[in-house]
């Protein structure tokens, strides 16, 4: 059952735990791990080039640019193509790009950011499908007046959809969590209006 969280300022998040249940979610985790071409890339942070603290893979008709790098167009692997179709059908959003993040353990993370690149347009809908170990997902307002920070424990097989003004008014991320040994793969679905 979907749970809508109104964040304030027109921003919202829908969270659907176990949107894909086990054992199907278990099979998909293994398929994504095996089918995708995982890389660890350098990004620019505070003017320095550093390795991302996670592995990435992607697919999409357009290239996607973020943090000083461009991901070239790439066709989706079979499991990813099927999941893209399912998420588009559920959300009715015309997603055409998927960025996969592979968190090998609790030391891997992604810092606070917004999916607000110009090629996404104003107020994009962004969906994230998660497989593997439960990790904490953090949302923080860019300005204190809009609302308070939130955190959600994102479970295996769950779907999170961010919409409204979420990318304009909030940042989100997955912090490091010491003690977590299992891996998590998240698929982030976006609609790119054009190449970067």
Secondary structure, 3 states (H helix, E strand, C coil): CCEEEEEECCEEEEEECCCCCCCHHHHHHHHHHHHCCCECCEEEECCEEEECCCEEEEEECCCEEECCEEECCECCCHHHHHHHHHHHHHHCCCCCEEEEEEECCCCCCEEEECCCCHHHCCCCCEEEEEEECCEEEEEEECCHHHCCCEEEEECCCCEEEEEECHHHHEEEEECCCCCCCCCEEEEEEECCCCCC
